[in-house]
């Protein structure tokens, strides 16, 4: 399997709040699903990153390269230390405006989070899913993204009420 992993998945696996969701803590169920999915991906998937390093830079902002203390940090360490075949770096051209060439120009996506556009562009370019956990922007724009060739895997499902602790 080939996929790209939104930063919220390892953040949730670490038990920390997704910064895009008003600092609400992930539910135990969602955290366990994120941990399980990251372990599966580390065991046999190829993780897509952009050649310019924007995905890795975002990982670095939220995760520890030492691989501690959480499974999300372990995922990041494995990604930066991986042997060829575990990580595939993909050229993700940008337009003069800074927008990713492969991000859909659909007006329905005008409000889609700019920080997640690299993941959507990778998905569309490589025909591989974006794995996400608790970022509601993916649900809010799901129809338009999927209509434009972006595949999305919702690790914690699509019921936002189940994503977070009460």
N, C-alpha and C positions, 0 to 999 in steps of 0.2 A: 504494500500500500504506500502511496505517496500522498502527503498532505502538508498544509501549513497550519501552524498552531498559534492562535491568537494568544497574546500575553496573559489574558485573563485566566486561561486554563492553569498554567503553573502557579499563578498568584493564588487562585482558589485552592489548588492542591496544597499550598503552603498554609492554608487556613486564614489568609489575610483577605481583607475586603478588596473587591475590584474597584480601582480608583474611579471608574466611570459610573459607579452605582452608589454614589453618596456615602461611601464608606460603610455600607451595610455588610455585616459578616456573613459569609456563606453558611448555608445549613450543613449539618453533618452529612446528610445524604448527598448533597451536591459535591461537597469536598471529597467524599469517598469515591464518587463517580469520576471526578477529575483525577484523583490519584490513580485509580484503576486504568483510566484511559491513557495517562502518560506512561504508566508501566508497560501497557500493551504496545504503545508507539515505540518506546525505547527497545522493546524486545524484537521488533521486526519491521518497523516502518521506515521510510525515507522521508526526512523532514525537509521541506522546501524553504529556503531562505533567499533573499535577494542578494545579488552580487555586490551592490553598493553598501550593504551592511545595515540598512535601516531596521530590519526586523531584529537583528542581533543587538543593535544599539538600544532598542526598546526593551529587549530582555535584560540587558545590562542595567537599565535604570531601575528595574523592579526585582531582580533576582540576584542571588549570590553565586559567583563563579566557583566558590569553594565546594559547592554541592551540598551545603548544610544551611539550615537545619531541615528543610522540607523536601518533599518529592519534587516540587516545582524547581527548587534550586538544583537538585540532582539532574533533572531534565536539562536545565541550562548548561551545567557542567559537561554533561554528555554531548550536547550539541556543539559546544566550543572545542571539545577535545576529540570529536568523533573522527573515525577513520572514513576515508572515501566510501561512499555507498550508503552511509547512514544519513548524510546531509547532502542535498543537491542545491548548489547555488545557481540561481536563475537570473539572467539579465532581465531587468524590469525597467525598460526605457521610460524616461520622463519627458513630457512636453516642455517647451520653454516656460510655460506657466507654472511648472513644478508638479502638475498633475501626472499621474501614471497613465501612460499610453493605453494600458490594458484595463483601466478602470472605466466602466460603462459611462457613456455621456447622457444617459437617461435622466430627464429632469426630475423624475421621482426619487433620484438618489442625491439631489443637490444638498440635502441636509445630513447625509450619511457622514459619520465621524471621519474627519480627515486622517486621524491617526490609524484608522482601520482600513483605509483604502489600499495600503500596500498588500494586506492579506487578501482582500477581494481581487485585486489585480493579479496576484500570484495564482489564486484559484482559477480565475478566468483564463489566464495565459496557459496554465499547465493542465487544465481540466482535472483538477484535484480539489478535494474539499478543504474548507477552512474549518478547523476544530475550534469551537468556542464553548464557554461555560455560562457566564452570567452577564453578558453584555447585551442589554435590551435593544441596542441599535440594530443588531443582526435580525432580531425578530421584527422590529418596526419596519425594516426595509426588506424583509425576506422575499416577498413576492417580486419586487423589482430586481433584486439581486439574482434570484433564481431565473427570472425571465431573461436575464442578460448573461447567463452562463456561469454564475457563481454558485458553487455547491457549498452547502453549510451543514455541518454536523453539530447538533446541539447536545453536548455531553450531559447537561443537567436538565434536558427537556425544554419545553417551550412554555411551561407554567411558571411565570415569574414569582408567584407566591411560594413556590417550593424551593427557590434558589437561596433564600436568606433565612437567617434565624428570625423568629418572631420578635 
